[in-house]
């Protein structure tokens, strides 16, 4: 089954449609690469997907292990490299305060999150730096 369709709208903008839900995401080339930067760039989506995937996997882990999971926020910074142009580093700050996790619950949940499918897909090709608070 096809997951999505991507349509070029001109001026370095695309419309990405998730076929099963109809949800649309616009992308623009970033300002530092001839774009307007008026929407996520494709590489912004990759970096953001990393944090989103981690939080989702942590949610699944917590649900399966009856661990409270009411709160999560992440901020994501993407650092590009040149020659070849690519994502060189992703910096993710995650805030899980409000869940009242013990140290052991946090350790296990975060271990599950760091093994998310996006992390496994990117592997060692991109440096990832984390800062995490849970208390």
N, C-alpha and C positions, 0 to 999 in steps of 0.2 A: 504494500500500500504506500502511496506517495505521501510524504509528510507535509511538504510545503511547496509553494510556488513563489518564484521571485520574478518581479516585473521591473524593468528599467523605466523610470519616469522622466529621464533626462536630467541634465545638470548634476550628474554624479549621485542621484538619489534612486533608491529602489523601494519597492513595496513588497514586503514578505508576508504571505498569507499562510497561516496554519490551517490546513484544509479541514481537519475534523472539527475545529471550533469556529473557524472564520475570523479568528483574531488576526489583526494586521499590525505589523511593525514597519515603520519607515526607517531607512538608513540613509546617511549622508557620508560622503567622504569627509575626513577630518580637515580642519583648517590647515594643519601642517602638511596636507597632501592634496592640495588644490580644491578642497571642498568648502562648504559653508559651515559645517559643524552644527547644523540645526537639528540633528537627530543623532541617535546612536550611530557610530560607525560599525562596520562588521567586526573589527577587532575589539571595540567596546563591548559588543555583545558576547564575544568569546570570554573576555575577562569577567563580565558580569555574570555570565552563565556559570562560571566556576563557583562563585559565592552562592548563587541560587541553588545550584546542584548540591553543594555541601549542606546548606540549610535543609533542603528537601530530604536528603539521606539521613541527617540527624533527626528530623521529624519522624521518619519511618523507624529508625532505630529506637527512639524514645517510645513510640507507640507500641512497638513489639516487646519492649522491656518495661512497660508501665512506669516510665519516667516522665515527670511533668515537663511539658514543653509548651509554654505560653508566649514566649518572647524571644525574638531574634532580630538583629539588625546587622547589616554589613555595609561597610564603605569599601569601595574598590578603586584602586589606582592602577592604571596601565602605563607601562613605560615601553616605548617603542625603541627598536634598534634599527640600524641601517646596514645595508650591504650584507645580506639581503634585508629589505624592510620586513620586519616581523615584530611580534610581541616578544620583548626581551625579559620583562619582569612584570609580575602582578603582585601588588601589595594589598592584602585584605585585612581589614580590622573588623573583628566580629564581637558583638556585644550580646551576651546571653543572660545578662542580669535580669532578675525577675523570675527565673525558673527555680531558684533555690536549690541548685544542684550541689551535691557533695563533691569533693575532689574526685572521687572514684567515678561518679556518674558523669562528670564533665570529661574526664580522661577518656572514658569509653565512648561517649557520644562524639567527641571530637575526633577520635581515631576512626570511627565509622565515617564521619563527614569527610575526612582527608582521603578516604579511599573511594570517593564518589566517581561516577563514570567520567565526568569531565576531567578530573584530576588524572585518572588512568589514561585518558585519551591524550592529554597534553604531555604526560610523562615527564621526562627530564628535558624536554625541548624548551621549557619556559621556567625560569626561576620564580618561585612563589614564596613570599614572605608573609607570615601571619602575625597578628597581635590579637589576643583573645582575652576577653574579660567575662567572667561568669558569676562573680560575687560582688 
